[in-house]
Amino acid sequence: RLAVLEYQSFYQREFADASFASCRGVRLPATGGYAIDTMCGRYGARLCTTQRWLDFQGDKSNGLAPLQIDFQLLPNGSQPG
């Protein structure tokens, strides 16, 4: 049998930064804290960056990702090589 165990995902920097920015100010009603605190692992909301956020989302050891995802941010207008 064949199975996908991990993969690479390429994002344009502008898209990734806009996605991160759209989540950054969201608060959890139950705690009043920022949602990004739970979405950026050990960095929390204060030290979170776009790359750290994506790295945590793709880390299978976080208990949430079903497989390892290596997110690669590309300069705007470039293509994966």
C-alpha positions as CSV (number, residue, x, y, z in Angstrom):
1,R,0.0,0.0,0.0
2,L,1.0,3.6,-0.6
3,A,0.3,6.4,1.7
4,V,1.2,10.1,1.9
5,L,3.1,10.7,5.2
6,E,4.1,14.3,4.6
7,Y,4.2,16.9,1.8
8,Q,5.3,20.4,0.9
9,S,2.9,23.2,0.4
10,F,4.0,26.4,-1.4
11,Y,2.4,29.7,-0.5
12,Q,3.0,33.1,-2.0
13,R,4.2,35.4,0.9
14,E,1.5,37.9,0.3
15,F,-1.3,35.3,0.6
16,A,0.3,33.7,3.7
17,D,0.8,37.0,5.4
18,A,-2.8,38.1,4.7
19,S,-4.1,34.8,6.1
20,F,-2.1,35.2,9.2
21,A,-3.2,38.8,9.7
22,S,-6.9,37.8,9.4
23,C,-6.4,35.4,12.4
24,R,-4.1,37.5,14.5
25,G,-6.7,39.7,16.2
26,V,-9.4,37.0,16.7
27,R,-10.3,36.4,20.4
28,L,-11.8,33.3,21.9
29,P,-15.0,34.1,23.7
30,A,-14.5,31.4,26.3
31,T,-11.1,32.8,27.5
32,G,-10.9,36.3,26.1
33,G,-7.4,35.4,24.8
34,Y,-6.2,35.4,21.3
35,A,-6.9,32.4,19.1
36,I,-3.4,32.7,17.7
37,D,-2.1,31.7,21.2
38,T,-3.4,28.2,20.5
39,M,-2.5,28.2,16.8
40,C,1.2,29.1,17.1
41,G,2.4,26.6,19.7
42,R,5.2,27.6,22.1
43,Y,5.5,31.1,20.5
44,G,2.0,32.2,21.6
45,A,0.4,35.3,20.1
46,R,3.2,37.7,21.1
47,L,6.0,36.0,19.2
48,C,4.0,34.4,16.4
49,T,4.9,35.1,12.8
50,T,3.5,33.9,9.6
51,Q,6.1,31.1,9.2
52,R,5.8,30.0,12.9
53,W,2.1,29.9,12.6
54,L,2.3,27.7,9.4
55,D,5.0,25.5,10.9
56,F,2.8,24.8,14.0
57,Q,-0.2,24.0,11.8
58,G,1.8,21.5,9.8
59,D,3.6,19.9,12.7
60,K,2.1,16.4,13.2
61,S,3.4,16.4,16.8
62,N,0.9,19.2,17.7
63,G,-1.9,16.6,18.0
64,L,-3.9,18.3,15.3
65,A,-2.2,17.8,12.0
66,P,-2.9,14.4,10.4
67,L,0.5,14.4,8.7
68,Q,3.6,16.5,8.5
69,I,3.2,19.6,6.2
70,D,6.3,21.6,5.2
71,F,5.0,25.1,4.4
72,Q,7.3,27.0,2.1
73,L,6.8,30.8,1.7
74,L,7.7,32.1,-1.8
75,P,8.5,35.6,-2.7
76,N,5.5,37.3,-4.4
77,G,5.3,36.4,-8.1
78,S,7.7,33.5,-7.9
79,Q,7.0,29.8,-8.5
80,P,8.4,26.7,-6.7
81,G,11.7,25.6,-8.2
